[in-house]
């Protein structure tokens, strides 16, 4: 079952991934064929997966490594790249080689970003299916429904949730039932759904099952969520922020620069987050939010975020709050599917 990550957040910094843009691992043809027998299948099979085995394996290797790609690895990528994205791959690979480890230089080039998007789209269609795990026949229906919900942006509807409940395997049937009931009762209010402690408690076993059996939501693809800080930075100024339904209260119009800890106290009845971004010179927050395009690094830079359930508090610690204009927002979907920021939970302040 998808946990519907709390926000479709403003993201400004280009992901400094090695080269495999979708965190895909293609596997080999034997694994794919083995998954298609009488007892197992895959959640989804991407058309053409396996036809580009060498390229998919090479990009997956780069994506899994911690260090920057070497020139030798980039040359290898160029040798095995498919014709459909040959020019794009060559351009980006040459840029990475020329940058000699300076990824700021690479991803500051708008043409690199454009070509990487084309590569990402191609990999999503042709490499993604190769790392699907073999799913037992008895879990196939559940895994297919869970994967469908995991991919959609909207909060699942009651009909979808009931279908998921009906398909739940015995190992997690009780947990799925608890979460489905809570989600249906929330009626589209994500904050309300995830404010229920029983939801978090029962989602754990569900997520473990889906990762192990269905291949959904593993840490290689999504990363692990950082726990909210419970203590302020030592020696930092502390800004007390109250989250209510639906506004941030207590943030001064002007904040001194330097180490800063924002303590978010949730005084509302729904779960709230405080996502913070530093806006570029002359950038209007409302215009930025209204745009269909992802913000550039010059428009907004991610500072950090924290989350608190009703009655709880957490810190957003910023080691060096520099001069500029900042925005805080809550992206959690609320009643009627509107994000909390659309209901008023957005604010800007100045650091000097």
C-alpha positions in Angstrom: 0.0 0.0 0.0 1.5 3.4 -0.9 2.2 5.7 1.9 1.6 8.7 -0.4 4.7 10.6 0.6 3.5 13.7 2.5 4.1 16.1 -0.3 4.7 16.8 -3.9 7.3 19.2 -2.8 9.2 22.0 -4.4 12.5 20.6 -5.6 15.1 22.9 -6.9 18.4 21.1 -6.8 19.1 18.7 -9.7 19.6 15.2 -8.4 23.4 14.5 -8.6 22.9 10.9 -9.6 25.6 9.1 -11.4 23.9 8.5 -14.7 21.1 5.9 -14.1 18.3 8.4 -13.7 15.6 6.2 -12.5 17.5 4.0 -10.0 16.8 1.0 -12.2 18.5 -2.4 -12.3 17.8 -4.5 -15.3 18.8 -8.0 -14.4 19.3 -10.6 -17.1 17.1 -12.4 -19.6 17.2 -15.6 -17.6 15.7 -14.0 -14.5 13.0 -12.4 -16.6 12.1 -15.7 -18.2 12.1 -17.5 -14.9 9.5 -15.1 -13.6 7.1 -16.1 -16.3 6.4 -19.7 -15.4 3.3 -21.3 -14.0 3.9 -20.2 -10.4 5.4 -16.7 -10.6 4.9 -13.6 -12.6 6.0 -10.0 -12.4 4.1 -6.9 -11.3 4.6 -5.3 -14.6 6.7 -6.1 -17.7 8.1 -3.2 -19.6 8.1 -3.8 -23.3 11.6 -4.2 -24.6 13.1 -4.9 -21.2 16.1 -7.2 -21.7 16.7 -6.0 -25.3 19.1 -3.4 -23.9 20.6 -5.5 -21.2 24.2 -4.2 -21.3 23.1 -0.5 -21.2 20.5 -1.1 -18.4 23.1 -3.1 -16.4 25.7 -0.4 -16.9 23.5 2.5 -15.8 22.2 0.4 -12.8 25.8 -0.2 -11.7 26.5 3.5 -11.8 23.3 4.3 -9.9 24.1 1.9 -7.1 27.6 3.2 -6.5 28.4 6.0 -4.1 31.3 7.6 -5.9 31.2 9.7 -9.0 31.4 7.9 -12.3 34.8 7.6 -13.9 35.7 8.5 -17.5 36.1 4.8 -18.2 32.6 4.1 -17.0 31.2 6.9 -19.2 33.0 5.6 -22.2 31.5 2.2 -21.6 28.0 3.7 -21.3 28.6 5.4 -24.7 29.6 2.0 -26.2 26.4 0.2 -25.2 23.9 3.0 -25.4 20.8 2.4 -27.6 20.5 4.3 -30.8 17.2 5.9 -29.7 19.0 8.0 -27.1 22.5 7.8 -28.6 23.0 11.6 -29.1 21.6 12.4 -25.6 23.8 9.8 -23.9 26.9 10.9 -25.7 26.3 14.6 -24.9 25.8 13.9 -21.1 28.6 11.4 -20.9 31.0 13.8 -22.5 29.8 16.6 -20.2 30.5 14.4 -17.1 33.9 13.4 -18.4 34.8 17.0 -19.1 33.6 18.2 -15.7 36.0 15.8 -14.0 33.9 15.4 -10.9 32.4 18.9 -10.8 28.7 18.0 -10.9 27.7 21.6 -10.3 29.2 22.4 -13.6 27.4 19.5 -15.3 24.0 20.1 -14.0 24.2 23.8 -14.4 24.0 23.3 -18.1 20.3 23.5 -19.2 21.0 21.3 -22.3 22.3 18.6 -20.0 19.1 18.7 -18.0 17.0 18.6 -21.2 18.9 15.6 -22.5 18.8 13.8 -19.2 15.0 14.1 -19.2 14.9 12.3 -22.6 17.2 9.6 -21.2 15.1 9.2 -18.0 12.0 8.8 -20.1 13.6 6.1 -22.3 15.0 4.2 -19.2 11.6 4.3 -17.6 10.0 2.5 -20.6 12.8 0.1 -21.4 14.8 -0.7 -18.3 12.4 -0.4 -15.4 10.7 -3.8 -15.9 13.9 -5.7 -15.7 14.2 -5.4 -11.9 10.7 -6.6 -11.1 10.8 -9.3 -8.6 9.2 -12.7 -9.1 5.8 -12.5 -7.5 4.1 -15.7 -6.2 0.8 -16.4 -8.0 -1.2 -16.1 -4.8 0.1 -12.5 -4.3 -0.1 -11.4 -7.9 -3.5 -9.6 -7.7 -2.6 -7.8 -4.5 0.8 -6.7 -5.8 -0.8 -5.4 -9.1 -3.3 -3.3 -7.2 -0.7 -2.1 -4.7 1.6 -1.1 -7.6 -1.2 0.8 -9.3 -1.9 2.8 -6.1 1.8 3.4 -5.6 2.1 5.0 -9.0 -0.9 7.3 -8.8 -0.7 10.8 -7.3 -4.2 11.0 -6.0 -5.3 9.6 -2.6 -6.9 6.2 -3.2 -10.6 6.1 -3.5 -12.9 3.9 -1.4 -13.5 1.5 -4.2 -9.8 1.0 -4.8 -9.2 0.5 -1.1 -11.9 -2.2 -0.9 -10.4 -4.0 -3.9 -7.0 -3.9 -2.2 -8.5 -5.3 1.0 -10.2 -8.1 -0.9 -6.9 -9.1 -2.6 -4.8 -8.9 0.6 -2.8 -12.1 1.3 -3.3 -13.7 4.7 0.1 -12.6 5.9 -1.0 -8.9 6.0 -4.8 -9.1 5.7 -5.4 -7.8 9.2 -3.0 -4.8 8.8 -4.4 -3.9 5.4 -7.9 -4.0 6.9 -6.9 -1.5 9.6 -5.3 0.9 7.2 -8.1 0.6 4.6 -10.7 1.5 7.3 -8.6 4.5 8.4 -8.1 5.7 4.8 -11.8 5.4 4.0 -12.8 7.2 7.2 -10.3 10.0 6.3 -12.3 10.6 3.1 -9.4 12.0 1.2 -7.8 13.9 4.1 -4.2 12.6 4.1 -3.3 14.5 7.1 -6.1 12.9 9.1 -5.2 9.5 7.8 -1.6 9.6 8.8 -2.4 11.3 12.2 -3.9 8.0 13.3 -1.1 6.1 15.2 -2.6 2.8 14.2 -2.0 3.6 10.5 1.7 4.1 11.0 1.9 0.9 13.2 0.2 -1.2 10.6 1.8 0.3 7.5 5.2 -1.0 8.7 4.5 -4.7 8.0 2.6 -3.8 4.8 5.5 -1.9 3.4 7.9 -4.7 4.4 5.7 -7.3 2.6 5.4 -5.1 -0.5 9.1 -4.5 -0.7 10.0 -8.2 -0.3 7.2 -9.8 -2.3 6.0 -7.2 -4.7 9.2 -5.2 -5.2 7.4 -2.0 -4.3 9.0 0.9 -2.5 12.4 -0.5 -1.7 15.1 1.8 -0.3 17.1 1.7 -3.5 14.3 3.5 -5.4 13.0 5.8 -2.7 15.6 6.2 0.0 14.8 6.2 3.6 12.9 9.0 5.2 14.9 10.9 7.8 13.4 11.0 11.2 12.3 14.4 12.4 14.8 16.1 14.7 13.7 16.2 18.4 16.4 18.6 19.6 17.6 22.0 18.4 21.1 22.7 17.1 23.5 23.6 20.0 23.9 27.3 20.3 21.3 28.1 17.5 18.6 30.7 17.8 15.2 28.9 18.2 12.1 30.1 16.3 8.8 28.9 17.8 6.3 28.0 15.1 2.8 26.9 15.6 1.0 24.9 12.9 -2.8 25.3 13.0 -5.5 24.4 10.5 -4.4 26.0 8.2 -1.6 28.4 8.8 1.9 28.9 10.3 2.0 31.2 13.3 5.0 32.7 15.1 7.4 33.1 12.2 8.8 36.7 12.3 8.8 38.7 9.2 12.6 39.1 9.6 15.0 36.5 11.1 18.7 37.0 11.8 21.1 35.0 9.8 23.1 32.2 11.3 22.5 28.7 12.9 18.7 28.4 13.4 16.3 25.8 14.7 12.6 26.1 13.9 10.5 24.3 16.4 7.3 23.2 14.7 4.5 22.6 17.3 1.4 21.0 15.7 -1.5 22.8 17.4 -4.0 21.7 14.8 -6.2 18.6 14.3 -4.4 17.3 11.2 -0.9 16.3 10.5 1.3 19.1 9.2 4.8 19.5 7.7 7.0 22.6 7.4 8.9 22.5 4.1 11.4 25.4 3.7 12.9 26.7 0.5 15.1 29.7 -0.2 13.6 31.7 -3.1 15.7 33.3 -5.8 15.9 37.1 -6.2 12.6 38.5 -7.4 10.8 35.1 -7.4 7.1 35.3 -6.4 6.0 32.3 -4.3 2.4 32.3 -5.7 3.6 32.4 -9.3 6.1 29.6 -8.6 3.4 27.4 -7.1 1.1 28.1 -10.0 3.6 27.0 -12.6 3.4 23.5 -14.1 7.2 23.4 -14.4 9.6 22.2 -11.8 11.5 25.1 -10.2 15.0 25.6 -11.3 17.9 26.0 -8.9 17.9 29.7 -9.5 14.2 29.9 -8.5 14.2 27.9 -5.3 16.6 25.8 -3.2 15.5 23.1 -0.8 16.5 24.0 2.8 14.8 21.1 4.6 11.5 20.0 6.1 10.0 18.5 9.3 6.7 16.9 10.2 4.6 16.7 13.3 1.4 14.9 14.2 -1.3 16.7 16.2 0.0 17.5 19.6 3.6 16.7 18.7 6.5 18.9 17.8 9.7 18.6 15.8 12.7 20.7 14.8 13.8 21.9 11.4 17.5 22.6 12.0 19.4 24.9 9.6 23.1 25.1 10.3 23.6 28.3 8.4 20.6 30.3 7.5 21.9 32.8 5.0 20.5 36.2 3.9 17.6 36.0 1.4 13.9 35.4 1.1 12.5 32.1 2.4 9.2 30.2 2.0 7.6 27.7 4.3 4.7 25.5 3.1 2.7 22.4 4.0 2.1 20.2 1.0 0.0 17.6 2.8 -3.3 17.0 0.9 -6.3 17.9 3.0 -10.1 18.0 2.6 -11.4 18.0 -1.0 -7.9 17.0 -2.2 -6.5 20.5 -1.8 -3.0 20.7 -0.3 -2.7 22.5 3.0 -0.8 25.4 1.4 -3.7 26.0 -0.9 -5.8 26.4 2.3 -3.4 29.0 3.7 -0.3 27.2 5.0 2.3 29.1 3.2 4.4 32.1 4.3 7.5 33.9 3.3 10.1 35.7 5.6 13.3 37.5 5.2 16.7 36.6 6.6 19.2 39.4 7.1 
